[in-house]
């Protein structure tokens, strides 16, 4: 949209915005002012309705990535809208101590910089180092979030290892222990040989691996020279075998069930058992059962009362003196050695290449070991109640389909391994003394008692986050719990979402004992995963993960926020393209320019009421479209359809307001005597006032700067009333404007067919329609950028034309173009289209090519074919129209 100078006939401008929006300094200035004025500090004593969100606490090791940007922008949209709706809003921030992740970072630093380990320092000295690191580096992501403009109550920032939170975690452990829900015992866990600790499923990363499948012969004890062949990827665990298993209905082996076979080393007779778990189609249909080193094998062992034989040390070395060739070797070195040993014994039938998926420890980046380990386990309470509150919609999921995943987990729930063999974290409050029963209590029973060395799984503290972060003494919890919404990713639906629901129901921190008072949140919104343009997950190793701070520096925080949310449909994965962020910035610039143009026309009326004034059809159409947009935005946000609301605002501002109305309104703006000028100005101000408020949750900096500079309020936009979907007036004259807009769009299409630039004034003819006079005609001429519009009964023969709601719009070309040059241009375009047509038709005619190509690609070719045919027909018509020139 061009910005003409204000004419002498129009009033002097009341103010003038800068020619370009420069977000950097504006963002820093506004955010500092917002924090200084305490806009985001929630008051528990406020009579307003409470509204609260707790931030999913980022790890103190974390730095901002696009997932954080999307998640926190959505939370900010919800909080800013709630403030504008007159609610008392608490958005409670904080960080997670991230036990293993943080310990790993500090240990790496110690090894690199000081060439020591945590064991060289000792537990207490090491923990002091971690606290120092946390103070220096642990707040980086919080500072980065502030660059995004999020409206958290930073005065209430919490940390999962602060003193009050630590006490709460300890109290919960003791309470569950005394109820008999926490116990110590041996079970299979994910064991990290690099970090020497049990880890959660979320910390296990599956990776495809090129492996070997070894076919090993086990001799039948009572039939010398007869063998059962087992296919395995792990011959190094043979010393841990305690049985062989086959499917009881497998006709190949049914007669062997109950017999025994020799383990190759150390040689020992093992039972052959029948178990329905065995897949007869995998490998040879025979499984070597190693209960101490495989979760499925452990279950088989339990069903058949098999012994367990642990032959691995915590750091992944073979511990089997009976096989000296393997004893003390690293597990992978032992794998090669075991295969060689089998070959020497004549028991290696063959080995073959094999592709499988192996779980790696996220922190140490080494393959995990399923390991039988003595750990602390929790039997979940309140599982039936947790199912009920979601089933009965006391807690709603968006998208709803995640309910099935949630239900499946709770209906098949397993004990939770809550202990970790790390030093940084919440230490387990159990105490030991020789000759005495263990004591479970928070405080030390005395100097002679030793505390359990393990710490709690990080998620054990995080499941209390929704309510334990809220102060009871000042009424915060009473006012703001349960929280309204949780915004998170579906990948932690079990690790965090379900567990928080269980914790809220179990510990009943709310106003009464009812589930309604103690659920941690009422709604859960699950974001999608952000991928690159090729659909790949973003990662540093692929180099496809842009730094959000670089994007903010280039496009502004508002451009990043709006651009990202606009392409994020509810619950769907997102294919990121930086062009989308650029579009967000361009959209902000478009709005800035529109506001600047309006400021050039005179004083803005913050209380503008266009309903009391004479309105042009174009102002009437704008108001109708505005009210429809308000209704659409409110409906979308009520349903957590953030991208739908953003799309509606984008379309309205870019198309209805800037590209159509502002262009048409120039006639009124430039004519001080126009009877509809006051109505046009009022409609503009009325619209801008509402657009800025609707956009504020998405683009807080831009909207605040415009709101204050245009004089829409003496204070911040952040508490201005949110536009409601009110009964919208209808204007009979609006249809005239809509017809004018459609006619203008078709006129632009007509001129583009003949290479006439949009900024070149050209004459138009309209036939078959009623004559339009006065200001409406001038507005249509402005929209068409017409030299003139003439209404005629019949247009000259062969004049290019297009049918519009106002009649047939004709474009006399005489004197506007060089017919020969235009025929040559169209000829070149036709030649290219013919070439592309032949190529595309050839592909589709080749059945072999079509059969090999993906269906999406074939459909793309078919669509292209139809487009090319339509283009050929259009250009052919243009050539015919040029024949008479």
N, C-alpha and C positions, 0 to 999 in steps of 0.2 A: 504494500500500500504506500503510495507516494504521499509526501507531507508538504502541501503547498504553503507558501507564506500566507499569513493572515491578511486578508484584503482590508483596504482602508474603510470599506463600508461596514465591516463587522466591528463589534466592540473590541477594545484593547484586551489582550489576554491578561488573566489574573495572575498567572504564573507560567513558567515554562520549564518542563523537565529537561534533563540532560538529553542530548541527541541519541545517546546509546546507553543501554543498561550495563553497568560494570559491576558484576555481583561481588567480587572479592572484598573490597573495602566496605561495601554496604553490609555484607554478611557479618563481618567482624564487629562492626559498629553496633548493629542491631542486636546481635546475640549478647554482647557484653551489657547492653542496656537492659535487655530482658532479664538477665540474671541479676543485675544490680537492683532491679525493681521487685525482685521476688515473685514474678508472675507465676512461677511453677511450684511454689511451696504450698502444699495442700493444708487446709485448716480443718482439723477434726471437729472443731466447735461450730463450723459453718452450718447455717440452717438449710443450705442448698442440698439437693440430692447428691449423694456420693457416687463417684464413678472411679474405678481403679483398675490398673493394669500393673502387674509386676514384670519387669524385663526378664527375659531368659538370660541369666547371668553369663556373660562371656568369660572364658578362661582368662586368667591374668597373663597367660602366655600368648594370648591371641592378638592379632592385628586385624584391622577392618578389611572385610572382603564383601563382595557383592551380595552374598546371602545376608550378611548383617545389614547392609543398606536396605534391602527389600523388607526384611523383617522389622527393622526399627522405623522405617518410613511408614509402614502400615500401622504400627502402634501409635506413631505420632499423629497420623491422620485421625485415628479414633479419639485420641486425647484432645486434640485441638478442636475437633467438631463438638465433643462433649462440653468443653469450656464455653463454646459459643452458644450451646444450648442451655447455658445457665447452671451447669453442674459443677460441684466441687470435685476437682480431678486430682487424683494421686497417680502419677506414673512413677513407680518406685524402682530405682536403678540399683545395680550392684555387680559384683564380680564373683566368680567361682575360684576357689583355691586350686582346683585341677590337680589333685594329688600327684599322680604318676607323671603327667605332662610337665608340671613345674619342676618336679624332682629331676626329671630327665634333662631339662634345659640347664639346670644349675650344675648337674653332674658333668655334662658335656663341657661346660665352661671350666670346671675344675680340672678336668683331664687335659684340656687344650692349653689353658693359661698357667696352671700350677703343677701339672703332671701328678695330681693326687686324686684319690677317690674319696667318697663320703666316709668310707670306713677308716681312712687315715685320719679324718677329722674327729670322728665319733658323732654320735647322734645329736647331742645338744649343740655342739659347735656347728655341725652341718645345718641344723634348723635355723641357727642365727644367720648363716649365710643366705638361706632361702628367704628369710624375712627381709634381709637387706636388699636382695634382688627384687623382691616384691615392691618395696618402697621406691626403688629406682626405676623399675621397668613395668611393674604390674598395672599401672594406670594408663598405659599408652592407648589402649582401645577406647577407654572412656574419653580421653582427649580427642580422639578421632571421631567418636560419635557426636561430640559437640560441634565439630565442623559440619556435620550433616544437619544441624539445627534442631535436634530432638529436644522435646520440652519435658525432660525428666525433672523430678524434685531432687536435685543433686544434694540438698542438705540431708536427705535420708539415705544416701548411698550406703549399701550394706556389703559385707564380705562374709563368705561362708566359713571363715576362720576367725571372725571377730569374737570378742569375749562372750557377748550375750548369745550369739548364734552357737558357739561351741558348747556352752552350758546346755542349750536346748537340745542339741544333738545327743549329748551324753545322757541327759534325762530320758530322752526317748528310748535309747538303747536299754537303759536300766529298766524302764517300764515294760518293754517288750520281753526282756529277759525274765523278769519276774512273772510274766504271764505265761511263760513256757514257750514263747514263740521264737526265741533265739536260742540256738544250741551250737555246740562245737562237734564236728565229726568229719569223717573222711568221705568225700564224694569226688566225682570227676569235675575238673575245672579247666578253664583255658589258662595254660601256664606259659609265661614269657621267659624263656631261658636267658634272654638278654637283660631284662630288668629284674629277674628273679622274683616275680610276683604273679599272683592270680590276676587276671584282667577280665573285664566284662565283654559280652558279645559285641558291644558297640566299638570296642577297641581292637577287634579282630577284622582285618581287611583281607577279603578274598582276592587272590591273585592267580592268574593262569600260569602254570609251570610246565616246562618240558621235563618229563620224568622218565623213569624206566619201569616197566612191569616185569617182575621176576617170577618165573614159573619154577616152583620148588617142589621137590618130591619128598613125601613123608611115607616111610615104609610101614605097611600094616604089620602089627606085632605077630599075629598068629598066621600070617601068610607071607613068609620071607620072599623077597623078590617082587612083591606086589606093592604098588605105591598109589597114594592119593596125591594129586598135583594141585598145589595152591598157587594162585596168582596174587602177588602182593607188590606194593611199591616200597615196603619197608622191611627188608630182610634183616636189618640190624636189630629189630625188636624180637627176633625168633627166641632168644633166651627168656623172654617174658611170656611166651605162649603157654597156656594151660589147658587148651583143648583145640580140636578141630570141629567145625560145625558145617552141616549140610541141611538143605531143606528136607523135612521128613517125607515129603511126597515126591522127591526127585528119584525117579526109577534107577538112575545110575548108581545111587549111593544108599538107597533105603536099607539094603541088607547089611551095611557097615555100621549103622547106628547102634551104639552100645559096645562096639569093639574099640580097640586102641591102636594108636599109631605112634611111631617114634618121632620125637622132636629131634631135628638134626644136631643141635648143640645148645646147651649140654644135653646129651642123649638121655631121653626119658620117655616112658610110655604115657601118652596123653589120651583122654577119652574122646571118642567121636560122638557128638551130640546132634540131635535133630532139632532145628529151630526155624520157625516160620519166618523169621526176619531175613533169612538168607535169600538172596536173589539168584536163582539157578542160572540166569542168563549172564550174570557178571563173571568175567574170568572163566574159571573152570567150574564154578558152582560150589567150591569148597573154600571155607574161610578159616584162617588161623585166628584163634581167639586170644587176644592179648588184653585182658580186662583192665590192667593198670595204665594202659596207654592209648585207649580208644573209647569214646563215649558209647558207641553202639556195642562194642565188645564188653564193656562194663555191664550193660544191661543184660546181655546174653549170659555173662558170668553170674549175675545175680539170679537170673531165672533158673540156672542149672547148678547153683551152689558151687561154682568153681572157685579155686583159690586165686588170689591176685599175686603177681610177681613183678615188683617194681625194679626195673633194671636201668633206670636213667637217673642221673644226679640232677639237682635243680638247674645247673647250667648246661644241661644237654649232653653229658658224657655217659658212656656205657659203664654201668657198675655191675659187673658180673665176673668175679674172679674165676668161676668155673670155666670160662672161655677166655683164657689169657690173651688170645689173639685180638679180642675186641675190647677187653677191659681197659678203661681209661681213655679210649678214643672218643673224639667228638662224634656226634651222631651221624654226620654226613660222611666223615672219613670212615666210620664203622660200616656204613652202608656198602661202600665199595669193597671194604675188606671182607664183609660177610658174604658178598656175592662170590668173591674169589675163593673163600673157604668152602662154600657150597660146591663150587666147580671142582675143587680138589677132592671133595668127598663123593663126587659123581651124582650130586643131588640137585644140581641146577639144570633143569630141563632146557630152558631158553630164557633170554631176556629180550624185550622189545621196547621200542620207543612208545611213550605214552604221554598224553596231554591231560593233566588234571588240575583241579583248583585247590590251592593250599592257603590256609589262613595265616596271615602274617600279623605280628604285633604292630599296632599303629605307631608306637613310640620307638621301639627298638629296631623295627623293620627286620625281624627275623621270624622264621616260621614258628608258630606257637606249638606247644605240646599239650594234647589232652592228657591230663595227669591226675592221678588219684592223690588228693592232697587233703591234709587236715586243715579245715577252715571253719569260719563262723558262718552259719546259715540262718536265714529268717524264713519262717512260714508266714506268708502274707495273711494279715487279718482283713476283714471287711470286703472280701472278694465278691460275695453275692450282692452286697449293698452297692459296690462299685459298678456292677453290671446293671443294677436296677436304676441308678440315677441317670445313666445314659439311655437305657431303654425307655424310660418314662420322660425323657427330654428335660430333666432338671439340668442336665448338661447337654448342650447341643454341639455337634461336630459340623464343621464346614470345611470341605465337602462332606456330606453325610456318609459316603461309602466307607470312610475310615472307621465307622462304628463296627463293621464286620471284623476288621483286623483287631480292633480293641477287644471285642467280645471273644474272639478265638483265643487270644493270649490269656485272658482271665479264666476262660473255661478250661484251659489246659495248663494252668500255672504250675511252675516248679519252684522249689525253694531257691531263695536268692542268696548267692555267695556274697556276703557283705564285707569280708575281710580282705586286706591287701598287705603285702609284705613290703611296704614303703614307709618312709619316716615322716614325710610331709603330709599331714592330714589330721583327722580326728582320731586320736588314739583310743583303742577299745578300753572301756572302763571296767576291766576285770583284773583282779589282783590274785597273786599266788604266793604261798608260803609253804615250805616243806612240812608235810604232815598235816596240813590243814585243807579244808575244802575251799575252792576258789570263792572269792567274794566279788559280787558285781555291784559297784557303787561308784559315784563320781569322785569323791575325795579319797585320797590314799588312807588305808587303814593303819599305816605306820611304817617306820623305816625298814622293818624286816620283811615287808611285803614288796613283791616286784610286779609291775604292771605288764599286762600282755603286750608284746612288742608290736603287734599288728595295728594298722590303722583301718579306718572304715572306707569302703568304696565311696568315691566322690558323690555318687548318686544318692547315697544314704543321707547325706546332708542336704542335697538339692531337693529331695522330695518334701522337705519342710518349708521350702522357699516361699510359697504363696502366702502363708500366714505368719511364719516366724520372723519375717523381715519387718512386720508391722508392730510398732510399739503399743503395748497394752496400757501403760501408765498414762499416756496423753490422749487415749481414746482413738488412736489411729486404727487399731484393729476393729474396734466396735463400729466405727464409721465406714470403713472401706473393705471389710471382709464379709462375705465372699467377694472376690474380685469379679469384674465384669467379663473380661476377655483374656484368653491366653493366645498369643501368636507364636507359633513354633513350626518346626518341620516334622513331617510324619516319620522320619527316621528315628526319632526318640519318643514315639508314642508309648512304647513299653518302658523305656529307661527313665522317663520323666513324667509324661502326662498321666499315665495310668497310676504310677506310684504316688504322684501328688494327690490324686483323687482318693486313693486308699488312705494316705496319711491324714488328709482332712477329715475323712469319715471316722478314722480310728481315734484321733486325739481330740476331736470336738472342741476346737478353739473358739467357736462362734458363740452366738447369743444364747443358744439353747442346744438341746441334744438332738434336734431334728436334722435329717440329711440336708434339707433345704438351707439350713443355716450354716452348714459345715462343709459343703462342697467348696473346693478351692476357687472355682471359676464357673461362670454360667455358660460361656461359649468358648469353643476352641477353634481357632482358624489355622489351618495347615497351609503353609506356603509351598510352592513348587520348587524344584531344583533348578538353578540357573546353569545352563549349558552354553557351549560356544555355538557358532553358526553351523558347525558340522554335527551338533548333537552330542559332543563329548563333554564329560564332566570337566570342570575347570580345575587346573592344578598348576603348581609352579613348574613341575617337570615338563609339562606340555607347552608352557609359555603362553597359555591362552586365558590367563586370569588377570585382567587389568586391575591396577591399583585404584580403588575408589577415590583416594585423595588426589591422584592425577586427574581423574575425570572431573572432580569438583573444581580443581584449579582451572581446567580448560572450559568447562561448561556451566559452572556454578552449581551450588547445592540444589537449587530448585530445578535446574535442568536435569540433573541426575535423578532426583526423586521422582519427578513427573514422568520423565522418559522411561524409567524402569517400571514403575507401577502401571503405566498405561499398557505395557505389553505382558502383564502378569495375570492371566486369567485365573480364576479361583481354583487352587489346587493343582494346576497344570504346570509341567516343566516349561521353562522359558529358554528360548534360543536367543542369546544375547548378541547384539550388534551395536557397535558404538554409534552408528548412525541414528539409532533410536534415542540415545542421549542427546545427540546433536539436535534432533527434532524437538526434544524437550526444551533445550535452550532457545531454539528458533521460535518456539511457541511463546516463551516468555518475552522475547524481543518483539514479537507481533503485538502482544498485549501492551507492552510498554509504548510502542509507537502509536497505537490507537489512543491510549490515554494522553500521550503528548499532544496528539492532534486535537483531542477534545479540549485540553488545557489552553490551546491557542485560540479557542473560540470565545473565551470569556469566563466569568466566575462560575464555578460548579456549585450546584445546589444539593447539599447532602440529603435534604428532605424532599427531593423532587417527586411530584405527584402528577404523572402525565395524564391521569384519568380526568383531570379538570381542564385540560387544554385541547385545542384542536390538533389532531394528529394526521400526518400524511399516511397514506397506505403503507409506506415502508416502515414508519415508526410503529404502526399498528401490528404489522407482521412480526417485527422484532419482539414486541411485548408478548405476543402469542407464543413465539418460539422460546422466549426466556422462561415463561411459566411452565411450558412443557419440559424444558431442560431441568428446571428446579425439581419437578416431580420425578423425573427420571433419575436424577442424581440421588435424591433421598431414598427412592425405592432400591437403588443399587447398593447404597451404603448400608441400608438396613439389612440387606441380604449378604453383606460382606463381599460384594462384587466391585472391588476397588478399581479394576481396569475398565469396567463398564461405565462407572461414574466418570473416570478420567477421559474416556473416549467421548462421552456426551459433552463434557466441558470443552474438549478440544474442538469438536465439530461445531459447537455453537459459537465459540469465540473466533475461531479461524474463518469459518464460512459465513454463518448467519450475521455475526456482528461486524467483523473486519472486512471480509471480501465483498459482502453484499450491502449491509446497511450503511456502513461508513461511507462507501462510495456513493450510494444514492443520497445520503444525507448532506453531501457537499453542496447540493443545490440550495438547501435551506441554510446551511452554515454560511454560505457566501452571499446570501441575499438577506440583508437586515430587514427588508420590508415584507418578507414572506409571512403569510398568516399562520403557517405551521412551524415557523422557526422555533418558537418557544416550546412547542410540543416535542419537536425533534431533540432539542437540547435536554428537555426533561426526561424523555425516553432514554437518551444516552446516559444521563447521570443515574437514573433509576436502575438501568441495566448494569452499569459499571459497579455501582454499590453492591449489587447482589453477586455479580461475577467474582469480584474480589473476595467476598466472603466465602463463596463456594469453593474457590481455588485455594484459599488460605491453608487448609490442612495439608494440601499437596505442595504448595509453593509459599512457605511462610515469609521468606525474606522479600521477594518481589511484591507480594500483596501488601505487606506492611509498609514498604517504602512508597508504593503508589497511594495507599489509603491515607497516609499522613501528608504526603506532598500535594495530593489533590484536594485535601481538606474535607474528607468524608467524616472525620471525627477528630475530636480534640485529643483522644487517647488512642491506644493500640487497637488494631483490628481484632486482636486475639479474644476479646470478650464482646465483640459486636454480635448482635443477634443473628443466629443461623437462619438462612432463608428456609421457610417451611413451604411445603406443597399446598398452597392455598387455592381456593376456587379461582381459576384463571378467567379473566374477561375474554370475550370473543369480539372481534371487530370485523364487520362485514366487508370493509374496504381492504382488509389484509390480503384477500384473494388477488386483488389488482397487483399488489407488490409481488406476490409469488409468481404471477404470470410474467411480470416484468423481469424478475430474476431468471426465470427459465428462458425467456426470450434472449436475455443478455448472454447466458451461457451458450445457447445455441448459436448466437451471433459470433461469439469468440471462436467456437468450433468451426464455423463457416469460413471465417477469415484465415484461420490457421491452415485450412486445406490448401490455400493458395499462397502461403508463405507471407501473409501480411502481418507485420508485428502488431502486438496489442496496443502499443503506444502511438500508432499511426492513426490519425483521424481519417475515417472513410465514410462515404455516404451509404445509407441503407434505405431500402424501400420496403413497405409493408402492404401486402395486397390481401383482400378478402377479410379485412378486419375493420372495426370501427375506428375512426380517427381519435387519437389521444392527444389532448391539448393541455396547455398550462404547465404548471410545475411537474406534473406526472410525466409529460413528454420530455421535459428537460432532464428529469431524473433518469429516464430510460436512455436518453442520448448520452448522459454521463456514464451509465453502466456499460453501454456499448462502445464508448469512446467514439461516438458517431459525429461526423462533420455536420450531418443533419439527418433527420428521418422524414421521409416523404411518404404519405399515404396515397396509394394509387389504386386504380381499379385493375389494371393489368400491367405486369412488369414487362420490360423488353424481352424479346425472345432469347432463349438460351442464357438468361441471367441465372447464375448459381443461386439456389434458394434452399430454405429449410423450413419445415412446418413448426410453428410455435403456437402457444395459447392465444396470442394476439393476432394471429393470421400468418400468412406465408412471408417469411423474412427473406428479402432478396439483397444480393450484394452486386451492384453494377461494377464490373471489373475494368471497364474502359478507362484508360489513363492511369490505372493503379498498378498494372503489371505489364511486363513485356511478354506477350503471348508466346513468342518463339522460345524465350528463355524458360518460361514456365512449362511449355510442352517438353523441353529438353530435360528439365528437372523431374517432371513426372515420369518421363520415359526411363530415366535412370532408376527411379524408385520401382517402376514396374519390372525392369530387368532384374533387379535384386530380388524382388518378391518371386518372380518366376523361377529364379535359381534356387531360392530357399524352398519353394513349393516342390520342385523336382526332387530335391534332397530329402525332404520330409516324406513325400509320397513313396520314395524309394525305400526308406526305412520301414514304413508301415506295410509295404507290399512284400518285404522279405520276411517270411514266416520264421526263419531261423533266428534273425535278429530280434524279432518280436518275442519269441519264446525265451530268449536268454535275458532280455532286458527286464528290470524291475517293473512291476505294474504301474507304479507312480510315473516312471519315465515314459512308458508307452502312452499313458493318459496325457502327459505333457506334450508329446508329439501330436496327438490327436487334437488337442486344444490349439496348438500352434498352427496346424493345418487349417482349421476353421478360421483362425485370425488372418492367416495369409490370404485365404480365398476372399474374405470380406474386404481386405485391403486392396486386392486386385480389382474387385468390383467397384470400390469407391474411386480408385484412381482412373478406372475406365470411364466412369461418369464425368469426372473432372476433365478428361481429355475431350469428351463430347461437348461439354460446355464451353471449352476453349475454341472450338472449331469456328464459331462465328466471329471471334475477335481478331 
